[in-house]
Amino acid sequence: MRTVVAYVPDLMDRSRVQAAAPAVRFVGAPGDLTAAAEGADVVVVDLSRPGAIDALPPAARTVIGFAPHVDRDLLKAARDRGCTEVLPRSQFFRRAAELLG
């Protein structure tokens, strides 16, 4: 089983992530990502949250970021900062089981 750490503050989104990765460990603030990501196989980040893009952990692991499809600049910035996979929200949740399982 893959170890998943996520910064996903929205409760509805959390439930969808947890359905795909039941053992996911959520962090409460973007600044907690780097320490929590130690040893994790996958890190999931809601890029639309303030401070999230600045707190992306090193790309030594799989980092999956999602944001609204209309926020193209944010999606590009996440790619530029080393996100392994950057997806519009709808695609992330459609593929969550595949990406996190």
Number of C-alpha atoms within 10 A of each C-alpha: 8 12 16 25 25 28 25 24 16 10 9 10 14 16 13 15 23 19 14 18 21 13 14 21 16 20 17 11 16 23 16 16 22 14 10 18 23 14 11 17 16 21 29 27 26 21 29 17 15 11 12 20 20 13 16 26 25 14 12 10 16 19 25 24 27 24 22 16 14 9 12 12 10 18 23 12 15 25 16 10 14 17 25 17 16 23 19 17 18 13 14 20 17 11 14 17 15 11 16 22 14
